[in-house]
Amino acid sequence: MAGTAGALSIMESKAATLVGVFISVTTIPAVAAMGVHLAAGNSERAWGATLQLVINTSCLPGAAAQVSFSTKDSSWRRFRHS
């Protein structure tokens, strides 16, 4: 989702505010879970939260590229007709 918001913010100036929201949605819960489980001494669950964070952050560039390529044509058409 965050990658999607990043790509949209490039294509649309109005989506710039959503970028921070989507990045927070994908990273903060995993980091919070890591901290809670480490504080509770549950290292196995902390590793699970770490894995979730790695998966979330590694998917961001792919999502951004996908949205960027899918909206490129429609943005170009709007630009030409303006």
Backbone bond lengths (Angstrom), bond angles and torsions (degrees), N, CA, C in turn:
res aa  C-N    CA-C-N  psi(-1)  N-CA   C-N-CA  omega(-1)  CA-C   N-CA-C  phi
1 M - - - 1.443 - - 1.525 111.39 -
2 A 1.296 116.08 -40.90 1.456 118.27 -178.57 1.516 111.32 -64.93
3 G 1.323 116.37 -38.38 1.463 119.25 176.63 1.504 111.14 -63.73
4 T 1.308 116.34 -36.81 1.454 121.44 176.96 1.520 110.00 -62.98
5 A 1.301 116.35 -45.20 1.465 119.76 179.51 1.517 110.99 -65.26
6 G 1.325 116.91 -38.20 1.460 119.72 177.55 1.506 111.90 -62.50
7 A 1.311 116.07 -43.14 1.466 119.76 179.03 1.515 110.50 -66.51
8 L 1.309 116.74 -40.95 1.461 119.38 179.18 1.520 111.67 -65.47
9 S 1.317 117.45 -34.64 1.461 119.31 -179.87 1.519 111.25 -66.85
10 I 1.320 116.64 -28.32 1.454 119.85 175.91 1.525 109.43 -71.79
11 M 1.333 115.74 -41.16 1.452 121.28 -176.79 1.531 112.45 -79.57
12 E 1.297 116.76 -34.13 1.462 122.29 -175.87 1.528 109.02 -129.92
13 S 1.298 117.01 124.81 1.465 119.69 -178.57 1.522 112.35 -68.63
14 K 1.311 118.81 -24.26 1.457 122.01 -178.55 1.522 112.81 -70.87
15 A 1.304 117.79 -22.64 1.465 120.88 -176.68 1.520 112.65 -84.30
16 A 1.323 117.55 0.44 1.465 120.59 -175.51 1.529 111.84 -59.33
17 T 1.310 117.63 -34.89 1.455 120.67 -179.33 1.517 111.67 -68.95
18 L 1.314 117.04 -31.16 1.453 120.73 -177.28 1.521 113.65 -73.27
19 V 1.306 117.19 -19.13 1.459 119.92 -177.71 1.518 110.52 -59.07
20 G 1.305 117.35 -50.29 1.465 120.97 179.59 1.512 112.49 -61.88
21 V 1.314 116.36 -37.37 1.456 120.30 179.46 1.525 110.53 -64.62
22 F 1.320 117.33 -47.29 1.458 119.90 -177.57 1.531 111.98 -68.86
23 I 1.315 116.99 -36.22 1.466 118.77 176.72 1.528 109.86 -66.05
24 S 1.314 116.80 -40.50 1.462 120.09 177.37 1.516 111.71 -63.09
25 V 1.318 117.06 -39.78 1.458 121.23 -179.13 1.529 111.15 -63.84
26 T 1.325 117.25 -32.15 1.459 119.11 -177.65 1.520 113.73 -89.25
27 T 1.322 118.59 -20.20 1.461 119.27 -175.16 1.528 114.28 -110.06
28 I 1.308 118.74 -41.98 1.467 120.59 -172.13 1.530 113.36 -62.53
29 P 1.341 120.08 -43.67 1.473 117.31 179.21 1.531 113.46 -60.70
30 A 1.316 117.28 -39.70 1.469 119.49 179.75 1.522 111.17 -67.11
31 V 1.308 117.41 -40.96 1.467 120.81 179.06 1.532 110.24 -67.17
32 A 1.329 116.49 -39.94 1.467 119.81 178.04 1.525 110.67 -63.99
33 A 1.330 116.28 -41.82 1.470 119.50 178.66 1.524 110.81 -63.56
34 M 1.334 116.99 -39.35 1.467 119.39 176.60 1.520 110.27 -58.59
35 G 1.314 116.67 -47.90 1.459 120.35 -178.52 1.508 113.36 -63.17
36 V 1.314 116.66 -43.22 1.470 120.67 -179.71 1.523 110.44 -63.73
37 H 1.320 116.64 -45.42 1.464 119.32 -177.81 1.527 112.25 -70.76
38 L 1.325 117.02 -34.83 1.470 118.62 175.46 1.520 110.86 -66.19
39 A 1.336 116.59 -40.79 1.462 120.05 179.18 1.527 111.34 -65.24
40 A 1.327 115.81 -33.06 1.465 119.86 179.66 1.523 112.14 -82.73
41 G 1.336 116.88 -5.36 1.452 120.20 179.13 1.521 113.85 80.96
42 N 1.305 117.00 17.67 1.463 121.26 -178.95 1.530 108.53 -102.10
43 S 1.327 115.86 83.69 1.457 120.10 -174.07 1.528 112.92 -69.20
44 E 1.324 117.95 -29.25 1.470 120.04 179.79 1.533 110.95 -64.23
45 R 1.309 116.82 -44.88 1.467 120.11 177.99 1.529 111.24 -70.38
46 A 1.315 117.14 -31.83 1.468 120.21 176.84 1.528 110.04 -64.19
47 W 1.341 116.81 -39.28 1.462 119.75 176.39 1.526 110.95 -65.46
48 G 1.322 117.39 -36.15 1.461 121.12 176.32 1.520 111.58 -62.74
49 A 1.332 116.43 -41.63 1.464 120.48 177.57 1.529 110.77 -67.21
50 T 1.328 116.28 -36.38 1.465 120.46 176.91 1.525 110.39 -64.02
51 L 1.310 116.25 -42.66 1.468 120.52 177.22 1.528 110.74 -61.65
52 Q 1.330 116.63 -41.25 1.464 120.01 178.24 1.519 110.83 -62.48
53 L 1.310 117.84 -40.50 1.465 121.39 177.68 1.525 111.02 -63.45
54 V 1.319 117.15 -43.21 1.469 120.85 178.83 1.523 110.80 -62.96
55 I 1.318 117.05 -43.20 1.465 120.70 178.73 1.524 110.24 -62.79
56 N 1.320 116.62 -46.79 1.471 120.32 -178.75 1.527 111.40 -60.33
57 T 1.313 117.11 -47.85 1.461 119.26 -176.05 1.521 112.42 -73.46
58 S 1.327 117.34 -28.47 1.457 118.20 179.14 1.524 112.33 -76.42
59 C 1.306 117.95 -20.94 1.473 121.52 178.64 1.525 112.53 -84.17
60 L 1.304 118.29 -14.19 1.470 120.92 -176.59 1.529 113.25 -60.29
61 P 1.327 120.35 -48.62 1.470 118.91 -179.36 1.533 113.18 -63.05
62 G 1.312 117.26 -36.89 1.459 120.06 178.49 1.515 112.24 -65.16
63 A 1.320 116.42 -41.63 1.463 119.92 177.78 1.521 110.81 -66.01
64 A 1.321 116.53 -38.94 1.467 119.82 178.56 1.518 110.98 -64.00
65 A 1.313 117.02 -42.20 1.462 120.62 179.41 1.521 110.88 -65.18
66 Q 1.310 116.76 -41.88 1.465 120.25 -178.95 1.521 111.01 -62.87
67 V 1.310 117.68 -45.49 1.464 120.29 179.51 1.515 110.64 -67.97
68 S 1.314 116.44 -39.49 1.454 120.15 -179.90 1.528 110.99 -60.35
69 F 1.322 116.78 -45.66 1.459 120.01 -179.61 1.518 112.13 -70.52
70 S 1.322 117.63 -33.79 1.465 119.46 -178.02 1.515 112.38 -76.67
71 T 1.334 118.36 -25.75 1.468 120.03 -179.70 1.524 112.36 -99.41
72 K 1.312 117.62 -5.23 1.466 120.56 -176.44 1.523 111.38 -60.32
73 D 1.317 117.91 -47.17 1.457 121.04 -177.44 1.521 112.32 -64.96
74 S 1.332 117.19 -43.35 1.459 119.15 -178.76 1.524 110.99 -67.95
75 S 1.325 117.46 -35.90 1.468 119.66 178.04 1.522 110.69 -67.93
76 W 1.320 116.95 -38.36 1.464 120.70 179.01 1.526 110.37 -65.35
77 R 1.317 118.29 -40.36 1.472 121.58 178.44 1.524 110.58 -63.36
78 R 1.332 117.30 -41.70 1.457 119.73 177.90 1.502 111.03 -63.45
79 F 1.325 116.76 -39.87 1.459 121.16 -179.80 1.527 110.73 -64.40
80 R 1.320 118.22 -42.37 1.462 121.73 -178.75 1.520 111.77 -67.27
81 H 1.337 117.32 -33.53 1.461 120.46 -176.97 1.528 112.74 -86.83
82 S 1.292 118.02 -3.17 1.471 120.62 -179.86 1.501 111.84 -78.31
